[in-house]
Amino acid sequence: MAFSGIYLNVNRCGDRRGSRRFCSNWKCIYWNDLGIVAATCYNRFSKTRLPDALAFFSGRRLVPIITAVIMIALSGILYFVWPLVYDALVAFGTWFSGMGWIGAGLYGFFNRLLIPTGLHHALNAVFWFDLIGINDIGNFWASEGVKGVTGMYQAGFFPVMMFGLPAAGFAMYRQADPKYRKQVGSLYLAGAITAFVTGVTEPIEFSFMFAAPILFVAHAVLSMLSLGFAALMQWTAGFGFSAGAIDFLLSSRIPIANQPYMLLLQGLVFVVLYYLVFTFLIKTLNLSSPGRKGPISTDIAIEDTVGDEMDNKTEEGIVSKEAQQARTIYEALGGKENIINFTNCATRLRLNLEDSSVIDENKIKSTGTPGVNILGKNAAHVIIGTNVQFVADELEEIIKKEQ
């Protein structure tokens, strides 16, 4: 689903601590999933008929008018509500930041725990950027601050993303039914390489986030331990994108980085921790991790056609993996009649839909897609991974051809 935002110049900040910094640097209130409002207005008013005197504004022309009125009203509400939310956010972050390595650990816990809602971005802003004066990312790359302290809200993610989650994937692979291990293995092998190299972990996390929520809570706890321990030992490194090998190598050369290679040793410890914890929980609680109690999907075995059947021919030549994946996703979403519009970020398709209830999640997951996140009646995210741009391009071509 497309992101959109409300831009407010909040001048009511006064002289409260941190507020001026907010006014100068954070004039944008980022409202996650605000596109739902536009989609809802379209569904409700796109076929509305007005009296003949106002007929020109009927139908689709009415949608932006209604949307604008709602946004003005919402902006008025946020003008009064947002300062309260901002103060609470600042207080929350200030409380954490004053707790040293314990605060870093708590930040890691809530950072992971909030991923399903997308609200982890709001928490990140407190620690990574200059919202309350921490600016962990900016200060680290500028090599400003205190060696061994600056970077403490980033360093602990490297052992988790480069080592821990790939080990969790291997644990789930080992616990999968032997006849489904090929399917599960291909999913986690690709996810592990992506996580290690780039720090993009959504393909792994979304594969078990909803199927076995207890595992995700365990993942949040282990993230807390990693960030807390790295901060306690004052081992620091930083990232500009995410905690993968590329950012690690680049940041290790920054003068303010403190014993960054110790994070690799910590990562090896977390390989063992993640593998043992995930294995123990899956076996003890009989959790439905991917492939353990059935195939990733009970619909069509797309892994045979998407992953291996690259020699399939059509009149236009070889059908790519992404083209087949996009075609299946298109059908599972309900086709052009149900897709209003879509865009993509680094790993997801973000869709505005007529009705999200018609989505066939099993069919989408049968393509090897890690997960589907239903956000409401008219919005959904399909988590693809780092190849999302190619899938998005193919999906756009399909929609054009169907019109």
N, C-alpha and C positions, 0 to 999 in steps of 0.2 A: 504494500500500500504506500502511496506517495506521502512523504512528509510535508507538512506545511507548518507555518508558525504565526504567532501573533507578536508583532513588534510594538512594544510600549516604551515610551520614554518616561521612566518612573522618576519624577522629580520630587516625590514626597519623602525622599530618603533622610533629609535632615542631617544631623551630625552623629547619628548612631555609628558605633564601631563597625567598620567594614562596609557601611552603606555607600559612602562616596565611591569606593572602589567598585562597588556593584553598579552604581549609576554610570560610571565612565566606561566600564568594560562589559557590563551584562545588561544592555538595554533590550535584549531579546529574550522573551519568555518562550522557551521551546516547549510547545504543547504536543507531546507525543500522540500520534494517531488523530490529529485534528481533522485529517481528511475524511473521517467518519461523518463529520457534520455536513460537508459538501455532498458526500454520497447519500446521506439520509435525505437531504433536501432534494436531490435529484430524484430519488425514488418516490418521494412524497408529492412533489410539485411539477415534475416534468410533463405530466399529462393533464395538468389543471387547466380548465377553461375559465377565462374571466368574461365579464359582460362585454358585449360588442364594442362598447366605447373604449375598452381597455384591451381588446383582443390582441393588439400588437405585442403585449407583454405576456401572453399566455404561453403555456408549454415550457419549453426549455429556456426561453428568455426570462421566465419567472425565477428560475433556479438561482442565478447569481444575485438577483435582487433580494430574495429571501435570505440567501447565505450572508450577504453583506449586512442585512439588518440583524441577524443573529450574532454575527461577529462583533458588531458595534455594541450590542447588549453584553456579550461575553467579555469584551474588552473593558466595559464599565465595571463589571463585577470583579474582574481580575485587578483592576486599578486599586481596589480596596483589599482584595484577598491576597494578592501576590506578596505585598510587604510582610504580611504575617507568615506566609509560607517561607519566604526568604529568611526571615529572622529565625524561624525554627530550623531551617537548613543550616544556617550559620552556627547556631547554638549546638546542633548535633555534631557538626564537623569540628567546632572548637573544642567540644568535650572530648572527642576522639583524639584530636591533635595534641591535647594536653596530657595524654596518657602514655606517650612514648611508644615503646615497642608493643605494648598491649593494645594501644589504639590502632597501630598499624595492623595488628592481627584482627581486631574487630572490623576494621574497614574491609579487609580481605573477605571476611565472612559475609558481610552484607553486600559487598560487590557481587559475589557469585549468587547469593540468594535472590537478588532482585533481577537477575537476568531475564526470567520469564516475562516480567512486566515491562522491561526496558527502562525501569527507573534507576538502574545502576548508573546510567549516564548522568543523572542529577547528582548522585553521590560522588561520582568521579570529579565533577566540576569543583567540588569543595577542596579536594586534595591535590588534584593534578594541575589546576589552573589558579589564577590569582583572585579567587572569590573572597577568601578570608586571609590572604597573605601567604599561603603555603606555596603555591605555584611550583609543585614538585618537578613537573616535567620541564617547564621553562628554566628554572634555576639550575637543574641538572645539566641541561645542554649548554647553558651559558657558563657552566662551571662556577657557579656562584652559590654561596651558602656554607654549610659545615660538612666537611668530609666525613663520611660514615653516617650522616643523617639525611642530607639531601639525596633523594632517590629511594628513601625507605618505603614509600607508598607504591613503588614500582618493582623493586628488586625481587620480592618474594613471588611474583607472578612467573618468573622465568622457570624455577623448578617445577611449578604446576603445569604450565602450558607446554614446555619443551619435553618434560619427562613424565610427570604424573598422569596426565590425561591419556597419552599414548599407552601407558601401562594399564590404565583402567580399561582402555579398549581391548588390550590383549587379554585381560582377565575376563571380560565379557565374551570374547571370542572363545576362550578355553571352556567357558561354562555353557556355550551354545550347544544345541543338539548337533551331533556329528554330521548329520545330513544337511544341516543348514550352515555349517561353518564356512563353506566357500563364499556364500553370500555375505555373511557377517564379516568374514575376514577382509573381503574386498572393500567393504564400507570403512572398517577401522584402519586398514593399511593406508588408504588415501587420507583419512582424517588425521592419522598420526603424523604422516609426513607434512601435511599442511600445518598442523599445530606446532611441530618442531621447528620448521623453517620460518613460518610467518607469524606464529602466535594466534592464528585464527582457530578457535576451538569450538565454534558453534556446531559444526557437523558431528562432533563427538558428543557434546553436551546435550543437544536436542534429541539425540538418539535414545537417551535414557531418562531425560528430564521428566517426561510425562509417563513413560512406560514403567519406571521404577523411581518415584520421587524420593524415596529414602536414600537411594544412591546419590541423588543430587544434593541432599542435605549433607551427606558424608563428604561430598566433594567440597561443599562450602566450608565445612569444619577443617578439612585438610588444607584448604587455601588459607584459612585463618592461621593455622600452625605454621605454614610456610612463610607468610608475610611477617608474622610475629617473630619467628626465629631469626630470619634474615635481618630484621631490624635490631633485634637483641644483639646479634653478632656484628652489626654495623657493616655487613656486606652489601654494597650498593651497585646497581647498574640501572640503566634507564631505557626508555623506548620512545620512538616518535610515532609508531603505528601500533605495535603490540609486542608482547614478550616472547618473540621467537628468536631463532638463531641469527637472523640478519641484524635485528636491532641489538642483540647482545654483542655481536662482534663490533658493530659501530660504536656502541656506548662504552665498551671496555677501554677504549682509547681516550675517553674524556678524562681530563686530569682529576676531576672530583670523584670519579668512580673509585670505590674502596674495596680491594680484594674481590673483584667481580668473579674471578674464576672459582672462588669458593662456592659460588651459587651452582656451579656444575656438579661439585661434590654433593651439595645439598640435594640437587636434582636426582642423583643416583639413589640417595636414601629414599626420596619420595617415589621413585619407581617401585621400590619394595613396599612402601607403605600403601600406595594406591592399589597395587596388585593384591596384597594380602587383605586389605579392608574390603575391596570390592568383591573378591572371591568369597570371603567370610560371609558378608551380608547376603550375597546372592544365594549361596548354598544354605545358610542357616534360616533365612526368612523365605526361601523358595520364591525369590523375586522373578518377575517376568522380564528379565533383561532381553535385549534383542536376540532372536534366534533360539532362545532357550525352550520356549513352549510352543514353537511353531515358526514358520518362516516370517521374515520381516513384514511380508504382506501375504494375505491369503487370496489375493486377486490374480493378477497375471505375473508370470515369472519374467519380469522385464530385465533382470540381470543377465538372462541368456541372450536377449536381443540388444540391450543397450551396451553391455560390457563386451560381448564377444562377437556379435553378428555384424561386424563392421564391413563385411563383404556383401551385405544385402544391397540389392540394386533397385533403382527406380528409373523412370524415364529420364530423370535429371542426373543420374549417376549415383555415387555412393551416399547413403544416408548416414549422417554423422550421429554420434552418440547423443549430442545435445539436441539434434533435430528430433530423434525418437523420444527423448525425454520430454521435450517441449510439447510434442503432440499428445503424449499420454497425460501430461499435466493439464493441457488445454481441455481435453475431454473430461478429465476428473473435476475440473472447475465448473463444468456445465456449458462450455463453449462460449461463443460470442454473445449469446443471449444473456449470459450471467456475468460476463466480464465488462465492467464499466471502463476501467483504465488500470494501468499498473506501472510501476517503475522498479528499480532495483538498487540496493546498496552494495556493500562489499561481498555479502554472502546470501542475501535474501531477495526473493521476489516480494514486493509489497503491493497488494491488490485491493482495489475497490470493487465490490461485487454487488449484484442485485440481491443475492441471498446466499449467505455463506453456509446455510444448512444443507445445500445440495452438494457440497464438496465431498468427493469420495477420497477420504484420507488414505485408505489402504491402497488404492490405485496409485496415488501420488507416491507413497512410500515404496511401492514396488519398483520404482525407477532407481532406487538407491538413495532417494532423498532422505536426509536425516530426520526431518520433522515438518509438521504443519502447525501453525499457531493461529487459532481462530480468535480474533480480537473483538468480534461483535457480529451483529446481523449482516453488516455490509463490508467487513474488512477481514483480511487474513494475510499472514506471512507464510511463504513457502521457503524453507531453509534449504538452499542448494549447495552452498560452499563457494570456493573461490572461482569456480567456472560459471558463476551465475550470469555474467555478462553475455556469454555465448548462448545460454538457455533463454535469456531475455530477448536476445536478438532473433532467435528462431521462433519464439512465441509471438513476437511482433509480426514476423513474416506470415505466420499461420493466420493470425487475425486479419491481416491485410488481404490475404487470398480468400478468406471466407466472406469478406464483405462484398 
